[in-house]
């Protein structure tokens, strides 16, 4: 086997097969082959030298065939259990609607042919009972199950977490956030990102302006929250996506202010200084991110999965496990 150097480790060039279940947007059905734009599961797997083949599954066979054709794959079908039996994939990505995640994941783990890793889109399931069941099944059948809470895989957000822990920004003072597309669909990203960066868990204090959307399957809502360990105010404001999509954080610290805008693509950092009138004011400053900061979150997720398969190091998946997102999901489910 050929050796390569990746993330500072010498790894064997092992090849793995992947099954993508659900062939919609996040799976890659709108991808353009060889576009060098990586947001979908399929594009990330295809770009990795560790991928031997990608198998595509959708209850609408036309979608599976279309996505397979984009990535020049001859492996596709509409029955995921049959495809698992035929191809025995090492990794399975579940990219179907949220309400189907639990049934599909539990069916796979109860089958006789098990993958090494299940990679499930967020939200991972619909209630705490389902999550507890998946945790137990994953443990009993020894299938590593991780969740695509994408900002946990994003190098910029990881660096922000490290900078905060180092004291670079100062102490946390207040956070204002904006989101669109529903509490279940995108509110989870706000909650989990903040829980992850600040190593804390948000709890809901007050609820305002709750409105059903998406035929009653989700709702927009404004909220006041607080962290459990750090009693600071966190405000969530919902934006009607019919106007435009908005997803951003405005985080105030004792020594600085950080705004994360344009879905995590724009970081505006201001540091505090004392002017000639002895006033505390903010001044635009620069954040010095690492050189590998532009790696897409989904590509980094796939790289981490392959590193785990090569090294068999459970710690590589700890931050992305079902247990890691439990508190974030519980915050979402607490608001009915």
PyMOL commands that set and color helices and strands:
alter all, ss='L'
color gray80, all
select helices_A, chain A and resi 41-47+61-70+80-87+98-110+128-140+150-152+155-165+183-198+262-264+297-311+314-320+326-333
alter helices_A, ss='H'
color red, helices_A
select strands_A, chain A and resi 3-6+9-12+16-21+51-57+76-77+91-94+117-121+144-148+172-180+202-213+218-227+233-239+248-253+256-261+266-274+280-285
alter strands_A, ss='S'
color yellow, strands_A
deselect
rebuild
show_as cartoon
